[in-house]
Amino acid sequence: MKTGLLASLAAATLIIATPAFAQVTTTFADGVGGVQAGETLFASFDGGMNGGVVCAGCVIQTGGNGLGANPAVGDQLDNYLSVLGGGSATFTFAGGLSRLGLDFGSADTYNTFTLALLGGGSQIFTGQQLIDSGIANGNQSSSVTNGRLTFLANAGTTISGLRITSSQNSAEVDNFGTVGAVPEPGTWAMMLLGFGAIGASMRRRRHAGIPSIV
């Protein structure tokens, strides 16, 4: 039995050690805004709820001016984050995510979203790649360029961070919603094996008349 348990542990370790293929897909809901069902509010940019953003050349503001325009979805009278030309906004997600949603406003071809992936690697998307259809021309009112952007981590992938950059004014985002990472199958296998080993040990102790330690 001991040999079988060791073999099972070795197999589970192999599953965990095998690098998962890192991949994230996206969806864009035209004209839709706000945190969606199943998501937890991470950053609204109101009342100091900024998601721990590290900002270099970005501003938090409301309304529209030369520094940006509020995404034309959801509540347009609240604060939003605007990344200026040559600037960046960086977010870190402790524990990792399986899903990240945010309001993306007046999408431009020169907006860039770089996702950091747990274990190394990244995936880069441009404003044009992220919208559902049409041209990312920065229109501040069209549903084509204003909507709910969602990043979905495929099985074996965990989103650990996001960096938004823009080569010109501006990249505008709001209402970040998150869903925590789902453990990989290998992790579940190790947990189940661990619980099984503990149970077997307790049974052996009982049969031997040795008190269990709780």
N, C-alpha and C positions, 0 to 999 in steps of 0.2 A: 504493500500500500504506500509505503514511503517513496518507493521508486516512481510509482504512478503520480504521486503528488508533485514530486520534483519535476517530472516531465511536463505536467500541466503548467507549473510555474514558469518553466523555461519557454513554453509555447506562448504564454501570456506576455512574457517579457519581449519575445520576438515581435508580437503584434504591436506593442508600444514603441519598440525601437524602430519599426519600419516607418520612414517619413511619409506623411500623408501628402497627397497632391493638393497644393494650395490653390484655391480658386474661390473667387467671389463673383456673384452675379448681381445685377441691378434691376430694379423696376422704377418706373416714373409714372405717377398718377397725375395726369394733366388737371390743373385747377383744384387739386385737393390739398388741404393743409391741416396741420395739427397732429399731435401725438395719436397714434392709431391703437386699436384694440390689441392687447397683449404686450404693448410697449410700456416701459417705465420712463417717466420724464427724467432726462439727464441734464439738459440745459435749455432754459427758456430765455436767458439773457435779461431777465427781469429780476429786480430785487437781489442782485448779486449771484443769482443762480447761473453761473457761467461755465459749469462743467470743468473747472480747473484749466481753462484754455491758456496756452502760452502764446501770447500775441506779439507779433513783430510786424508793425505796419498794418494794423487792423483797428477798427473802432466799433464800439457798441453804441447804437443810436436808434432813433425812431424817425419815421417820415422819409422823405426823399430829398436829396441834394447832390452836389458834385461828388460826395463820398459814397453814394449808393442809394438804393430804394428798397423799402420794405417788401419782402416777397408778397405777391398779390394773391395770397391764399390765407385762410384763417383770419385771426385778429390782426389787422394792419395798423393798429394804433399802439402796439407794444414795441419793446426793444427788439432789435435783431443784430446780428454780427455781420459786419462788412469788411472783407479783406481787400485792401487797396492794392494798386499796381505795385508789384515788386515786394509785397508783404506776404505774411503767412500767419496761419492760426493752427496750432497743434493741440490735439486732444489725446489723452491716454486713458484706456479703459481697463481698470484693475480687474483681474480675473478673466478678461476677454469677453467677446460678444459673438453670438451667432447671427445677430441682426442689428442693424443700425438704420434708423429712419430720421429724416430731417426735411424741413421745408427749404427748397432751393428756388431762389428768385432771380428773375431776369438773367437766365442762363446765357453765358457767352462762350464762344469757342476757346477763349484764352483763360477760362477758369480750369483749375486742375485739382483733382481729389486723389491723394495718395493714401492708400490703406496699408498700415503696417500689420503683418501677420505674425501670430505667436510662433516662436521657433525660428524666426528669420524670414526674409523675403517681403515683398510688397506687391501691390497691384495698383496701377495708375489709370485713371479715367479722366478724359477731358469733358468740358461742358457739352460739346457736341455729341459725344458718345453716351452721355447720361440722359438726355431728353428722349421722349417717346417718339417724336416725329418732327419734321420741319427743320429749320435752321436755328441754331443757338445765336441769335443776333442781339441779345440783351433787351428784348422788348419787356417793358416793365409792367404790362397789364395782360398780355396774351397768356392763355392757359397752356400754350405750346412751350413757353419758357418759364412758367411758374407752376410748381406742383410739389408733390410729395415724392422725394427720392428715398429709395430703400436699398441698402446693401445687404445681401444675403450670403452668409458663409456656407459653402457646400460642406458635406460630411468630411470630417478630418481637418477642417480649417477653422481657425479662430481669429477674429479681428481684435488686435491689441491696441491700435491707434489710428488716428486720422490726421493728415496734414492738408490743409486747404491753401492753395496759392493762386495768384492771379497776376498776369503780366501787365494788366491795365485795370483801372477802376471799373468794376469791382466784382467780387464774388460774395453774394448775400445769402445767408442761411439763418434758420431759426428753428425752435421747437425740436430739439434732438430727443429721440425716443430710442430706448435700447432693450434688447433681450439678451440675457446672459448666455454664455457658451454652454453647449451640451457636451457632457463628457464623451470622449471617443470610446468605441467598443472595447479597445484594449484596456482602458481605464476601468470600465465596468467589469471586465473579465478578472482583472487583478483584485478588485474589491470583493467580488463574489468568491474568488479563490481564498482570499484572506479570511472572509467570514466562515467559509467551509473549514479551513484549517483550524480556526479558533474553536468551532463547534466540535470537530473531531478530537481536539486536545481535551476539551471539557468532558467529553464522553469517556475517553480513556482514563481520565483522573477519577471519574465517578466509579468506573468499574474496578479501579485499583484501590478504592476506598480513600483516596486523597482528597481533602476538601478543596473546592474551587476557590480561587482568589478573585474577588469582584472589585 
